[in-house]
Amino acid sequence: MILKALVFQKQKGSNEITFDDKETLKAFQDIFSNAIREPGIVDIAEPEFNMDVV
């Protein structure tokens, strides 16, 4: 997986933050690559942010 950008935006609002520098994208890519799927059903609150992965 090669990330080109990550865009975070609040659910209620228009503030948007885009990460597209190589160092930050590498850090996120490492985090995603090392994630471990947990069994079960996720029961969490409504998210405050949306994340778009490009």
Buried (B, 14 or more C-beta within 10 A) or exposed (E): EEBEEBBBBEEEEEEEEEBEEEEEBEEBBEEEEEEEEEEEEEEEEEEEEEEEEE
